[in-house]
Amino acid sequence: MFRGRRLVNTPLIPIPSLGVEVGTRLKSHVSAIASLLAALAGAQGTDPGAPRLRTETEAGSVIWVESVPDAKEVVVSLWASARDTAETPTTHGHRHLLEHLMAQGDASIDRRLESEGITLTAQTFRFAMHFQFRCPPGKENRAFQEIAPWLRGFETTAARIEHELRIMRHEFALRDGADALAAAAWRAAFGQRGLDAWGTLTAMAGATPESLKSLHRAHFAQSNLVVAVAGPVDLDSTTRQAVALLTTAPKATASPHREALVGESARVEDESSFGEARSAIAPGFARDETQWALAAALALATEVPRSFVSFVPSAEPSLVTWGRDDQRHGLGTVADGLSSNDEARLFRIGWEMGQAWYENQLRSPVGIAYLRGLYAVQSRGAKPEDSVRKIQAMTFEQFKEGLRAFGKDRGVTVVGVGR
Amino acid sequence: MTLTNLLVWRRCRWAVLVPLLAASFANVASANSPLLEGWPTGLEGQNSRVRTLELSDAGAESVVVHAAIALPAMSDHYRARVEILADVLSQGSEAYPRLTVRRLTGALGSPLRGFTTPGALHLRAEVPVEAWDNALAVLVDAMRRPLLDEAAVRASIETRTLVEPGEWSKALDGLRFDWATVQPREVRELADAILRPERTLVVVAGAHEPRTAAARVAARCAGWVGGLERRWTFESDQRVWFPKGRYVDLLGAPIDPRSEWPVACLAALALGAGKDSTVFRIVRERHAWSYRQEAFLASEGQRWRLRCLVQQAPGSEAPDPDALRQALLADVAAWDESTLARAAAMAKLAAIGRIPSPLQIGTRGRADASSLSGRALLAALWFEATGELWEVEEFSRRCAEVPLAKVKEWATTQLKASAGRIYGASGTPDR
């Protein structure tokens, strides 16, 4: 038995599937209660019949386990919140460096995993670090085994740091165009608080084995951790394993107080990128306006071939960016020149694509583990389904408000003049 | 016909994603007639020679209609015209004006669009299940009766002049076309000559009713006659893009995928797939030569080449191609059964779309089985290159059967024979 306090998530399970799909599958009373609650609530679901369990430990870790019986893989995501490790210009990029060094593990981790059909990837976000294991069914234990030493502690050497910085020098020199445009928009909108997750080589060169060890301890404290698992798994036993794993991480220290982010409209020319981007300032995933902006961006992107949308759901204010990195003309003409007919046509597209953006991810284990972990690591009770509902309820007027958020007077315009 | 028999026979072994293929010749009797070289097909009573691949996936929630039109051998001068043609084919046809095309194919945000890969021109739309037959009608009409409106062609040319490809695309294929020289008349001539039923492979993939695609395609293509064949050899000076970084590039000799694909794929996966691949371990982790390095099979239509490409920050001075080649060869010599087991595991993942396939298609990235549209494209490319159907179990099984000695020998031979070059920031301007 684990000592954690079990909470029941309200799963989104349509009534018709309850008896057939869920009732025969669940072994846990708690899960059955969850299903019952859902049935009583009569909620509409995006993933019919998927039983899931959210557990919060006494130390504040969150474990999400979702059963996807027919899936051909199990995805284990480890998320570590950066709420205690906000970067400053002098430490900008230390988290990125730590991610690189952790993912290397010992020299043979990738041979061990890949030989068993398991892949490991790592990402650093402004608000968290993310490690993702994609495993054949039944091999999720291997992910837990590889995560365990990461939670116990972190050791490195000055030589390894120096070697990794030599690799990262190449990464920084040739940064992806879309990414550079989005980063420029963040700097323009949020100033120093908009520091990206990449960092600078200069700041990273100041990292030492001791400073990274200290950073790791704060970053991977139990209260910052979320494990999200999705695939053909047993909810109870998988949850027990995850709880046992997370209790080996260090205890948390007090989180420093942080001022809320405030974004400002801006127009900038950026020499580190090429292309153009329009960003809407989104107040956070709990607010309706964020979802309107996402729907608007996805609809606008269908108007301009080869344009991209960059958005990571964030509890704090953030940006929804629509851009292109192959030329620096054209987006403004579209965004600022929409007729009422265009808006009406785009509304339908945005309404459908906005929901599909979430729902498509929630159909696969990789998307489920990603989105559930991403929401939980920022706000323990938050769920992507809440965002879907906001788009479902979006009216035409609200969608137009989303479109206007990309206007030159409301949003952030970046013209990449580099190359 | 041999082709039909082969495909029908293979169909028996498909399990999960039941791909059905009908080698659909709308008028089989006349399809067996010898072609009159230099004359348009469709004479002598033929009404369609379009082939159809059907990938039936009951779990999908959409249908992809995809046409792959094999391009004749042509100089780079004409490739620019093909790119423009790809842009404007979706801009309306005689039966379906532009806005109707958008309305009938745009519901899922993937309306009819054209693009190119080495050796082929593609048109594709992804639509709700109930809309697939209408989308097919739009697709076929775009090939048979495209408007190729002069304003649309000029708009495409103007847009293309403003487009600058990304850094990695410049490294993969640095040709910088002179768009300003493209004339709308040339694009129309090109369309007349290359949009031909016998060059066309239509793929219908998704949750449509199984075994219906071939008949629908044949009906839509009935009476389609291509224009005159011609040669495409005019040469004009082509400029190149210069990427910002330094690139070290090893390019192997052309191979015939029909006879070599299992060993070629397995070797490419051992060299380039995953973080325990040779290029990741040796080029990145051991020598810190780069952050991004790839090894793959570059598709050139019906032939492939092994290519290893290392991207470096400007100002990097090492390695030169020979040092890179020697470093890779030394690792290949040390490959053992665990290397092979890992590569075979990667092949399984590539087959189901968990990782990209080893097949690089121009600057579009790797062929990728993770999405329905990706599977449709992969099916078309794979069929044209290997003469076989892309099939998950078959790909994994054939890769797993290749013995270690053969993989090592193949990779060693290819690397030793590879041409090396440096280009970009501190390299030579010669591509």
HADDOCK unambig.tbl for C-alpha pairs under 7 A between the chains (distance, minus, plus):
assign (segid A and resid 110 and name CA) (segid B and resid 275 and name CA) 5.96 0.50 0.50
assign (segid A and resid 110 and name CA) (segid B and resid 276 and name CA) 5.36 0.50 0.50
assign (segid A and resid 111 and name CA) (segid B and resid 276 and name CA) 5.43 0.50 0.50
assign (segid A and resid 114 and name CA) (segid B and resid 342 and name CA) 5.85 0.50 0.50
assign (segid A and resid 114 and name CA) (segid B and resid 345 and name CA) 6.86 0.50 0.50
assign (segid A and resid 115 and name CA) (segid B and resid 341 and name CA) 6.01 0.50 0.50
assign (segid A and resid 115 and name CA) (segid B and resid 342 and name CA) 4.06 0.50 0.50
assign (segid A and resid 115 and name CA) (segid B and resid 345 and name CA) 5.86 0.50 0.50
assign (segid A and resid 116 and name CA) (segid B and resid 345 and name CA) 6.66 0.50 0.50
assign (segid A and resid 117 and name CA) (segid B and resid 345 and name CA) 5.17 0.50 0.50
assign (segid A and resid 117 and name CA) (segid B and resid 346 and name CA) 6.60 0.50 0.50
assign (segid A and resid 117 and name CA) (segid B and resid 349 and name CA) 6.92 0.50 0.50
assign (segid A and resid 163 and name CA) (segid B and resid 288 and name CA) 6.90 0.50 0.50
assign (segid A and resid 166 and name CA) (segid B and resid 288 and name CA) 6.03 0.50 0.50
assign (segid A and resid 167 and name CA) (segid B and resid 284 and name CA) 6.81 0.50 0.50
assign (segid A and resid 167 and name CA) (segid B and resid 288 and name CA) 4.99 0.50 0.50
assign (segid A and resid 167 and name CA) (segid B and resid 289 and name CA) 6.82 0.50 0.50
assign (segid A and resid 167 and name CA) (segid B and resid 290 and name CA) 5.70 0.50 0.50
assign (segid A and resid 167 and name CA) (segid B and resid 291 and name CA) 5.36 0.50 0.50
assign (segid A and resid 168 and name CA) (segid B and resid 291 and name CA) 6.38 0.50 0.50
assign (segid A and resid 169 and name CA) (segid B and resid 313 and name CA) 6.88 0.50 0.50
assign (segid A and resid 170 and name CA) (segid B and resid 290 and name CA) 5.61 0.50 0.50
assign (segid A and resid 170 and name CA) (segid B and resid 291 and name CA) 5.40 0.50 0.50
assign (segid A and resid 170 and name CA) (segid B and resid 312 and name CA) 5.45 0.50 0.50
assign (segid A and resid 170 and name CA) (segid B and resid 313 and name CA) 4.57 0.50 0.50
assign (segid A and resid 171 and name CA) (segid B and resid 291 and name CA) 5.26 0.50 0.50
assign (segid A and resid 173 and name CA) (segid B and resid 313 and name CA) 5.30 0.50 0.50
assign (segid A and resid 174 and name CA) (segid B and resid 245 and name CA) 6.75 0.50 0.50
assign (segid A and resid 174 and name CA) (segid B and resid 313 and name CA) 6.66 0.50 0.50
assign (segid A and resid 302 and name CA) (segid B and resid 109 and name CA) 6.13 0.50 0.50
assign (segid A and resid 326 and name CA) (segid B and resid 163 and name CA) 4.99 0.50 0.50
assign (segid A and resid 326 and name CA) (segid B and resid 164 and name CA) 4.66 0.50 0.50
assign (segid A and resid 326 and name CA) (segid B and resid 165 and name CA) 5.35 0.50 0.50
assign (segid A and resid 326 and name CA) (segid B and resid 166 and name CA) 6.51 0.50 0.50
assign (segid A and resid 327 and name CA) (segid B and resid 162 and name CA) 5.67 0.50 0.50
assign (segid A and resid 327 and name CA) (segid B and resid 163 and name CA) 4.73 0.50 0.50
assign (segid A and resid 327 and name CA) (segid B and resid 164 and name CA) 5.83 0.50 0.50
assign (segid A and resid 349 and name CA) (segid B and resid 107 and name CA) 6.76 0.50 0.50
assign (segid A and resid 349 and name CA) (segid B and resid 109 and name CA) 6.84 0.50 0.50
